[in-house]
């Protein structure tokens, strides 16, 4: 696989025509081979591209932005893969700038929803309940 992953939103094979990524297992296992991860990245990109084309037909900007959110997720996976990390079985490790971009996409999709305290509390409450950021486990969150 090349070092650069094409993240442009182009027309591609319709999702209905795409074949599943072949694997040698029926259930998830604890690691994926380099080749499997490369096929996953290619497949994720194809699906994102197909979604983008279909979302454009809807004509609703915020819905189209989900393709950008997916593209950034794929970029994080591709970066981790290039670093030799199995993104399929390891907790995703986005960089600060990647999280900022995901936040921008989230803002494009949901607008000012998180500026409302009750919405922000609901959103962060889910993360806190899983012991993630906002749980107080690592730092206190003050709004």
N, C-alpha and C positions, 0 to 999 in steps of 0.2 A: 504494500500500500504506500502511496506517496506520502511525503511529510505533510503536504497541504491537503486539507479536506475542503472540497468545494461546498460552501454554504450558501451559494446563490439560490434564490427562489425562482426556479425555472419550471417550465412544463416538463413533465416526465411521464413515465408509464403510469396509467391510472392504478390506484390502489387495488382495485378489484382484480387486476391482472397479475399482481405481484405474488410470487410464490413464497411460502414460509422459508425461513432460514433453516437449512437442513442441519440437524445435530445428531449426535449418537446417543441421545437420551430422551426419555419421555418426560422427565421432570428436571427442574433446575438442580444443578450440582454446585459444589463449592468453588469451582473455577471454570473459566472459559479459556480456550486456546487463543493464541494470537489470531489465527485464521477465523475463528468464530467471532471474535470481537470486531475484526475488520468487516466481516459480512454483516454484523449487527449495525455498525456505523453506516455502511452503505444502505442497508434496508431502512434505517431510521431516517436517513436523508431522503430517500425515495418517498417514504410515507409523508414526511414533512412537506416535500415539494408537491405531492398530490393534494395534501390538505390545503396548501396555499392556493393552488389553482381552483379547487372547489370553493374555498372561502371567498375568493374574489368574486365568484358568481353570486354569492349571497349579497355582496356589496355593503357589508357592515364593517367599518374600519376596526372596531374593537375585536371583532371575531377574527379578522385577518391577522391581528397582532399575535394571536396564539401561535402562528407559524414562526414568528420571530422568537417567541419564548421557547418553542421547540428547538429552533436553530441554535440558540445559546446553550441549551441543555446538551445538544449534540456536540457543540464545540468543547464543552467541559469534558464530556466523555472522550472525545478525540484527543484532547490534550493529555488526559490521564493515560490513555492508551499509548500515546507517543512517549510518555514517561515510564512505560512498562508496567503500569498499574491496571489490574483487571477491574475496570469500571462496572462490570456486571455483577460482581460479588462483593465489592468494597463500597463503603459509604462514600458517596460523592463528595469530592473535596474541591469545591469552587474557590477560586481566588477572589480577593476583595473586589476587584474590578468586574469580575463576572457576576458577582452578587449585585453590584450596583446596576449592571445592565439588566439583569432579571427584574430588579425592583422597578426600573424604568418601564419595562414591558408590562409589568403588573399594573403600574400606574396608567399606562395607555389603555389597558383592558378595563380596569375597575375605577379609574378616575379618582375622585376624592374620598372614596369609601374609607380608607384608612386614616383620614383626617378626623373622622368621627370617633370619639373615644370608645363608644360601645362596640363599634365594628373592629377597631384595633384590638380591643380587649378580647373579643371573640376569636380573632385571627391568631393572636399571640397565645391565647389560652390553649389552643390545640397544640401548639409547639411546646408550651410549658408542660402540658400533661404527658408528653412523651419524653420529658427530661431533656429536651433540646434547649436552644437559646431562648431565653425568657423564663426559664424555670427557676432561676435563681441559683442553679447548681454551679455555674461558673462566675456569674456576675449578677448584680442586682440591676433590674431594668426599671428605669424611672421614666415615665412619660411626662 
